[in-house]
Each structure stands twice: as structure tokens, then as C-alpha cells.
Amino acid sequence: MRNAYCLLLILFLGQQLWAQKATKGEVLYHVCQRSFYDSNGDLQGDLQGLRQKLPYLQELGVTSILLFPLYEADCYHNYFANDFEKIDPEFGTMQDYLDLVKEVHRRGMKIYLDMETQYVTSEHLWWKDAVGNLNSKYSDYILFEDSTHQTPATMVFDLRLLNGFDGKVIYATTVNLKSQKVLDYNIELFSYFLDPNQDGYFDDGVDGFRLDHAMDHLDGKPTLTNLFAEFWKPLIAALKEVNPEIKIVAEQANWEDYGFEYFEKATVDRMFGFGLQKSILAFDKQLITENAQKILCETPKGKEQLIFIENHDIDRFASLDFPQEKQKAAAALMLLMGGVPSIYYGQEIGMQGKVYSFGNTDGNDIGRREAFEWYQSGAGEGMSYWYKNSGAWWTQANAKPNDGISLEEQRNNPNSLFNWYKAMIALKQSNAALAIGSYENVPNENQNVFSFYRIQGRKKVLVVANLSPENQQVLFKQDVKKATNLLDKKIPFEKQMNLLPYEVRVWEVK
């Protein structure tokens, strides 16, 4: 009898834990590790520093982190590899990486790696051995413009070189993704990061990958066609044989694309909701409604979209001179509408930064990738000013003392942007409808007020957002018998609402 009781208790507790886990949505934090936290005083953010700051990420409420590429490279952002198999020594060692992964998993979080294996530099073994050597074992690993293999092909945007912000000149070329040997190499490379010690357990492995600049026809190269079927699909299939639970997210090269072809032909799991990002940025109700319908309702079952307002390739949201109320409204939409919300590091404190215009250089994007601002003074332990004293990149940097843009200034301010992000994430994770529910547009006649439902089973949540800098009045015709305000219990539900500029209201309704 006792054994039967114990078994029932175990089953009940297991069901409760599963149900609790199932109602939690994923919240991604996209971090440039070089710019996040420096653990050893060399001004370079590193893996040990990121590990030290995992408690901060959990305080914010994020569940997963996406890193910039880790491999050895001359560009500060680590795209365009010198060696895919080595960790950039400025980030630390392979052991530092493995320690980070295990600690992330110990905390119940997930970790993803950004990979771009379509290009290599002149420092890479394939280039060094194959250029001018027709007998090289790597002769078909990269593309050439001539039969004697003297001239490697151009890379993305038809570039041959980049001028580094630090004075380096970086030459790069395109990898031959039609080569079976290249496909086999990628399968082996990616598989290593899924299970480094090959013991069949994944506590030391990543939970998935971001595929940067993924294309079916890469950069218009005449030979690199039909890559969805011949490269990406077999690669993903091989990786899922190692760990079926991983998630593969691809960045569409065409940001006007919803990514449906990637889901179907390349079998990726997630794409980037660029259309929704642009719509939220415009604060245009019609555009938001149209793109939300497309991205949140028409994405194939079992697939997902990353919902974001910032990433490493676009100007920071706060640099558009948006007031904090507007930033808060955008954050609420991003976090509450559905999909998998992705926060770009520093977004939660309103960091600023725009692209520079200094020609063909990897430094043009530094403004979008500056050091996380931990302190009010702009200085202190862990500040990752890797671009310090680098001319214009430093003199035009955005960090300023006492400007309100730092974690130290915002953490204890209940009205800060940081605490708004915390509150929105906590709200999302505490309500099953907001965490994993479906999206449904709620029509209203005010062109400045956007409203929608999130629905999960019997739970229904209504979100209403004023998209304008002026007070707005809106009338709801939906039948609401009971409503609980999830943000401010003092504000009752009324069919005729008066909304302050950029105000967001959230109700659980019946």
C-alpha cells in the first residue's frame, strides 16, 4: 500500500513539475561576450566574465543566452574565422567555455552559439594550403576565380578585404558549400559543440545554433545554388541525430523575408521576425497587425519566430531619441505578443549606439556593440572597453557618466527601463497564456491603439497599447464578464478606456 502511495506521489509531483516547465516561455538574451564583462582586467569581455554575470541574467528573467561566434578571428566580432576549432584566446580557453556551458545548464538555462562557416580568412589553413596549390587536400574547400587557384573568390558583398578598426587588414573568401568534404567537416564541427566529450549526455553541449547569413543561393555565386537541400538540410538532419532536442535558428539574408522557405526546405526551427521588428519600430498599428498575423499566426506548426526590436546589425532602439515611455511600450509588445522574445544585451537599460560611416571597415558597427554599461560613472571593474583609445571609435563612444543609462542607476529605481523589463518578463512567465499561448488580434476603431489576445486553454489575456504620444480613447465591443488587471489592480476594466501616451494595459479576462 505504501509503495503504491509513493508511486502515485512521485507521478503527481512529476506531472506538476512538467506542467510548471511547460508553462514557461523562453526568453533569449543575445550577448556580445567581448563587450559584456571583463574578468581579468585586459578590457576584453570573456567567458569567465559572462559566467560570473549569469546571476544578473537570471535576475532579469532570461532563460537562454546566444553568444557571438567564439572561434579565433581577426575581426573583433569574430565573424570570418581564422580557425573554427579554436576559442579566441581573448575569450579564454576551451575549458572556460565548457565550464560556462555546464554552469548555464546547472542553472536551468540554455545556451546557443552563433556560427558562420561560409567564409574563412587568409589566416585559415584552407586558404594557406590551397592557394596556388592544385594538389592541396583543401583545394575544393574554398572558391577560386581562376583554374590555377591563385585568386580566392570574393566574400559577402563582393568584398575581398576589411580594414580592421585596429589597423589590421583582413582578407577573406567564400567556402565551397557544395563540397561533400566541407559538409562532412561542418557536421563534425557542429557535432563537437553538441557533445564535446561524446558521452551521449548534453550537459557540456550547446542547445542549438544560430546560422548567420544563411542562404539557398549564397551571395549570388553561380556554383553555390540549391544549398537548402544540399547543405543546410543534411547538416541539420545530422545534428538532430546527435541531439533531437536542439533548436536551429537561421538569419535570413533578405530581411523582408518571413523565412517560411527556410522552415520548409532547410528544416530550420526558428527564423527572425524582421517584419514585426520594423512594424514595432514604426509604431504603426496597421503594419504591426499585418506582420503579427503573418509571423505569429502563419508560421508552420512546430516552428517559431524570434521577436526582437534590437540586434547586433541594427541601430540601437534608444538611439532613435525615443522617450522612455516609448521604449517601454516597444518592450511590452516584444515580450508579450508571442514567439520567442530576444533581448540584445544592454537593450534592457536603454543603451545607445548607431553605425558609423568610415568606409570598408569592421569598426563601423562598434557603436552597436559597445561595452555593457554597469556603472553610473562609466568606469569600474569588469568594463569591457576593448576599443579604448582607438581613435574615432573611442572618442565617439556612447557611454557617458550620470546619463541614466547604466545598471547601477536603474537597478533601484522602480520606474526604470530595467525594472520594466524585469516586470514584463516576470508577467510573461507567470501567466501561461502570455508564456506559450496563441496570438489573436482584437479589432478596435482607434488607429493609434493596438490590442490583442493571448490564449492558452481557458486562460485569455488582453493586451492594449497606445502607440501614440497623445492620450487616446478606445471602445471595446468584446464581451468581457470579468477582468483582472495584471499590471495595476487599481485600474478597473472599462469598455471605454482612456490611455496615456504609450501606455500599456494587461488584463486577464473571462
PyMOL commands that set and color helices and strands:
alter all, ss='L'
color gray80, all
select helices_A, chain A and resi 2-22+33-35+47-52+54-60+94-106+125-130+156-158+180-194+218-220+227-242+260-266+274-282+285-297+317-320+324-336+347-349+362-369+392-395+407-410+417-430+432-436
alter helices_A, ss='H'
color red, helices_A
select strands_A, chain A and resi 28-31+64-67+71-73+81-87+110-115+119-121+161-163+169-174+208-214+247-252+270-272+304-307+340-344+438-441+449-456+459-466+472-475+483-485+496-499+504-509
alter strands_A, ss='S'
color yellow, strands_A
deselect
rebuild
show_as cartoon
